[in-house]
Amino acid sequence: MNEDTPIFVISRAAELAGMHPQTLRQYDRLGLVSPRRTAGRGRRYSMRDVVTLRAVQRLSQDEGINLAGIKRILELEMQVDRLERQVDHLRSLVEPGRRVFTADPRGDVVATRRAPRTPRVAQPPRAITSSAAAVVLWRPTADDR
């Protein structure tokens, strides 16, 4: 079971967060913490929801931030988490030193593969002859360097 598994009913989540169940209902209506719902529309909170509820309470009571401000803070934190996951994903797609990024139609950054380069073909040494003496031209290849 992970921290996103919805296991707590509203009374237990409220107890764990140190709040009244009505406060959790209000936060759900405001969109601050939106628990998952059962088939019968009952709220089920995860451990992550409980941690968020505690953060909301701390920001409200200790920092004096209003609920609209708290909602914006939570939205920005979710955006940062999403962007960090996207960066990690993009890093996993590309090889170091060969990174090429483009924008897709929605404006998201996506990794693209660089077209493979055709290797230069080393030319064999050519012999030039004249009536006086033979001269050999030599061009170093990558192996000779």
N, C-alpha and C positions, 0 to 999 in steps of 0.2 A: 504494500500500500504506500503511495507517495503523498506528498503534501497537498496535491490537488484533488485527492479523492474526497467526494462530498459524503461525510459520515455523520456530522453533528446536526441534530435537530436544533431549532432556534433557541430553545431554553438552555441547552447545553453550551451552544456557541456563545450565548449571552453571558453565561456563568464564566466560561473560560476567558472572555474578553473583559469581564468586570463591568458589564452593562446590563440595562434592562432590555428584555426582549422587544419592547415597543421601540426602543432606540434602533435596534437592528432593522425592524420593519421600516422605520423612517429613512434610514440610510439606504435601504434597498429601493424605496420610492425615489430617492434623490439620485440614485445611480452611483453612490459612493462604494458600496460593496454589494454586488449582485450575486447571491448564491444560486446554485443550480436548483432545479425544481424536480420533484417526484412526479409520477403520473397523476397523482391526486392534487398537484400544485403546491405541495408542502415544500418549505425551504430546507435545503440541506447544505450546510457550510463545511468547507474543507479547512484544514489546518492553515493553509495560506490565507483564507478568508479571515480566520481568527487573528492572525498576525496583522493583517491589514486593518481590522477593527481596532486593535490595540494602537496601531500607528495613528489612526484617525483620532482616537481619544487623546493620545499624547499631543498631537498637533493642535487639537482644539483646546485642551485644558492647559497644557504646559506652555505652548507657544502662542496661544491666543489667536490662532488663525480661524477665520470663519469657514463654514462648510463649503462655500463656493471656491474659496482658495484651496481648501484641502482636495476638492475634486480635481482642480487643475493640477495640483502637485501630483496626485495619483496618476492622472492621464499622462503627464510628462515623464514620470518614472516608467510607466508601461511603454511609452514611445522609446525611451532610452534602452530599455531591455530588448525591445524588438530590433532596434538598430544594432545593438551589440551582437545579437544572434545573427543578423544579416551579415555583419562584418566577419564573424567567425565562419559562417557558411561560405562566403566569398573567398576567404583565405584558404579554406580547405579545397576549393575547386581549382585553384591555380598553383602552378609551380613557382617557387621564388625566382625572380629575375625574368619571368615570362608573363607578367600580369598585363592583361588587356581588359579594360572595362568599357562598357557602353551603357546607354540608357535604353530601356525597353519602352514600348508605347505608353505605359502608365507613368514613366519617369523614374522607375526604380533602377538602381544600379545592378547590372548583371555582368558576370564574367563571360567573356567569349574566348574562343580558342584562336590563337594566331595561326594564320595559314602556314603550313610547313614550307620552309625555304628549300629550294633545290640547291644541292651542294655544287660548288664550283668544281668543274672537271679540270683536273690538272692536265696540262698539255704535255705530251712527251717531248723530250729534247729534240731539237731539229739540228740537223747538220747542214752547214752551208759550206759549199766547196768553191774554190776559185782555182785559177790556173797556178797561183803561187803556192798556196797552202790551204789546208782544211781548217775551218774554225767551227767549234761546236758551241751553240747557244744553250745555256742551262737556266731554267727557271725553277726556283725552289718551290716545293709543294709544302703543304702544312706539315707533313711528316718530316721534312728536312729541317724545319725551324726549331 
